[in-house]
Amino acid sequence: MTISGECFCGDVTYEISGKLRDARSCHCSRCRKAFGSQASAYALVNPDEFRWLTGEDQLTSYMSGHGFGLQFCSKCGSTLCGVYDGAVHGVTLGCTNGDPGVEIGRHIFVGSKASWEVIPDGVTTFEEGSPEAE
C-alpha cells in the first residue's frame, strides 16, 4: 500500500511505502494552537518508509524541544508531519490523500480539551497521554 499526501496549496507532496499505525487525536492546548482546530489527528510512520516527492525546500520546521517538532509548508501553512531527531515520525491525517488505512484509536489529553468541545461517548480517552502502542 502506498499512501500519498500534500499540503493545502499542493506544492509539498510526500509518499509512504508502508502502513500508518497508532492513529490518535490530541486535545492539548498546544495541538489546538498548532493545528487551528479542537485537536490534532495524526498517525505514526516508519521513517524509512517516508519520502518527500516535491517541495521539501519549502518546509519550515518548528522544534519544540527534546528533539520533537513539526514541519509545515512555508507557503500555505499546512502542518504536514511531526519530526523527532530530524526524521519524520508521524503525519497529520488531514493532509493524506484518500483512505490512509487507519482509524483514530484514542483521544489523548482530553483533560485539557477546549471547553466548547464535546467528546462523543464510546471513544477511548485518556486525561493525559497514554502508553505508546508499537
N, C-alpha and C positions, 0 to 999 in steps of 0.2 A: 504494500500500500504506500503510495506517495501522497503526502499532504502538502498543499501549497498555501501560501499566504501573502498578503500585501498590505501596505498602508492605504489610507483613505485616498491619496492622490495617485496611487499606483506606481510611483517612482521606485519604491523599495519593495523587492519581492524576495521570497525565500522558498525553499522546499525542504521537506523532511522525508528521508527514505525509510523511516521506521514508524513505530506507533507512539502516540502520545500516551501518557499514563498519569494517574493520580490527579485528575482534574478537580479543582476546588474553586470556591468563591470566598474571597477575603473581604470582610466588612469593617476592617480597621479604618481609623480616620486618615491614615497616610495613604491607603489604597484609594479611598474616596477622592482625595485630592489629586493623586497621580492619574487616576482614570476618569475624573469628572463624572462619576457615577456613584450609585449607592454601594457598589462593591466591585472588585476585580473578578474576572473569570479567566483562569489560566490552567495550563497543564504542563507537566514536566516532559522533557525530551532528552534523549541521549545526545550529548554534544557532538559525538562522532557522526550522527545521522542528520545533522542540521547543516545547511549551507545557504549563504546569500546568493541570489541569482543576479539581481540588479540593485543599484543604489546604495551599496554598502558605504560608499564615501559620503552619503547624505545622512548617515546615522549620527545622532547625538546621544551621548551617554550621561546618565546621572548616577553617580555612585553614592550610595547612602551609608557606606561604612561596612566593615567586616567582610569586604570583598563582594558584597551584593550591590546590584544596581539595575537600572532599566535602560533600554535603548529605544529611541523613538525617531521618527522621520523629522528632520530639521525643516522640511518644507510644510507639511500638513499637521505635524504634531502627534500622529498616531503612535501610541505605545505598542511596540511590536513584541518585545521579549524581555525576559529577565536574564541577567548575567551573573555569574559567580566566578570570581578569579579569572575574568577575561573570556570565559566561554559561555555561550548561550545554554541555559539550563531549563528554560521554560518559555512557552509562547502564550500570548494573550489569545483566547479563543475567539474574540470578536474580529480578529484580523485573519483568521484562517478562511480559506475558500471551501465551500461545500461542507460535507459532513466530515469532521475531524476524527470520527470514530471513538469518541469518549463522551461520557456524561459526567456532570459535576456530582461528585460523590459525597462532598461535605462542605459545610459552610463554617468558616473559622472566624474567630474574633467577633462573634455576634454580641458579646458583652459590651462592645464599643460601637455597635451599629448606629446609624443615624436614627434620631428619634422619630422621623417620619417614615422609616422603612418597616414593612411588615414581612416577617419571615413566615412562609407557609408552614402549616402543620405537616408533620411526617417527614421532614428532611433532617438529615444528620447534621447536628450543630455542635459547636464547641465554643464555650465562652471566650477562650483564648485560642492559642494554637492547638494542634493535635499531633499525635505521634505520626512521624513521617512514614508513608507507605512506600515500599520499594517495588 
